[in-house]
Amino acid sequence: MSTTRTADLQGEAVTYQVRRSEKASQTRIDAGLEGITLVIPAGLEIAPDDIMAEKADWVLRQRDRYARYRDEMPERRFEEGECFPVFGEERPVRVEPTDESQVKEDTLQLSASRVESTSLRDELERLYRETAREHFIARADHFCEIMGATYGQIQIRNQKTRWGSYSPRTGTLSLNFRLLMAPPDVIDYVIVHELAHDEHPNHGRRFWRLVAQHVPDYQERGEWLEENGHRLVFDSDRA
């Protein structure tokens, strides 16, 4: 459960959420497209506005940064001729009298009969998910072979704030289908990052050494995703 507060930070009114957490061991401030959240360990008596004031510079920078990201998020229209990215390249949607939908070199070709039986939006998402699964499996299998990693299954998801995750307990590799919109080298980075958790469940030094062995420029690829991830939107209304 969270509450909404407004703090005066360097003369500016900043609205933020306060959330009490049983799992949190220390106070932290989270920032994202959804806004600013102050997380406080349950039972800790503390003045929220004082914590925000201590981190005012950082909070204001993050507020402005994510406000810019929200302004830059593309508005998607599910109609023929609208462009959607695949592998970092914009492709216009075409509805054709074909049996199967396909990602072509320069277009997203949707089957007219499939669009008619569902909708353009649903068929486009189905194509994204199907193409993502095929590509992610191929790349995950490739890196498993050279990294000595394993996975049990791949789940294709559409999380708001995560591009991937790996469960050492179940061997499940979960990847966001919107990652298909990113350049191939960025997709590879996320897959390597998650598979590295098969050997190292945390983000310690040995984890990053393993990632660097297979993606030497992982920092640049991670920065690209950090700076451009908000553009990888499928449905503007559900982003």
Long-range contacts (C-beta under 8 A, 24 or more apart in sequence): 2-37, 5-48, 5-49, 7-48, 7-49, 7-52, 7-53, 8-49, 9-52, 9-53, 9-56, 9-59, 9-60, 10-56, 10-57, 10-60, 12-60, 14-52, 14-59, 14-60, 14-63, 16-52, 16-59, 18-48, 27-51, 29-55, 29-58, 29-59, 31-59, 31-62, 31-63, 31-65, 31-66, 32-66, 32-161, 33-66, 33-69, 33-70, 33-73, 33-160, 33-161, 33-230, 33-239, 35-66, 36-62, 36-63, 69-230, 70-230, 72-230, 72-231, 73-230, 73-231, 73-233, 73-236, 73-239, 74-231, 74-233, 74-236, 75-236, 76-233, 76-234, 76-235, 76-236, 78-119, 78-120, 78-121, 78-124, 79-120, 80-120, 84-108, 84-124, 84-181, 84-234, 85-181, 85-182, 85-232, 86-128, 86-131, 86-180, 86-181, 87-180, 87-181, 87-182, 87-183, 87-184, 87-187, 88-181, 88-182, 88-183, 88-184, 88-186, 93-120, 93-124, 95-120, 101-126, 101-127, 102-127, 103-127, 103-131, 121-235, 125-177, 125-234, 125-235, 128-177, 128-178, 128-180, 128-234, 129-156, 129-177, 131-180, 132-156, 132-175, 132-177, 132-179, 132-180, 135-180, 135-187, 136-175, 136-179, 136-187, 136-191, 139-187, 139-188, 139-191, 140-173, 140-191, 140-195, 143-188, 143-191, 143-192, 143-195, 143-214, 144-195, 146-214, 147-192, 147-195, 147-196, 147-198, 147-210, 147-214, 148-199, 149-195, 149-196, 149-198, 149-199, 150-198, 151-195, 151-198, 158-234, 160-239, 163-190, 163-225, 163-229, 164-190, 164-191, 164-193, 164-194, 165-194, 166-194, 166-195, 166-197, 166-198, 168-197, 168-198, 168-201, 171-198, 177-234, 178-232, 178-233, 178-234, 179-232, 181-232, 181-234, 182-224, 182-225, 182-228, 182-232, 183-224, 185-221, 186-221, 186-224, 186-225, 188-215, 188-221, 189-215, 189-218, 189-221, 189-222, 189-225, 190-225, 192-218, 193-218, 193-222
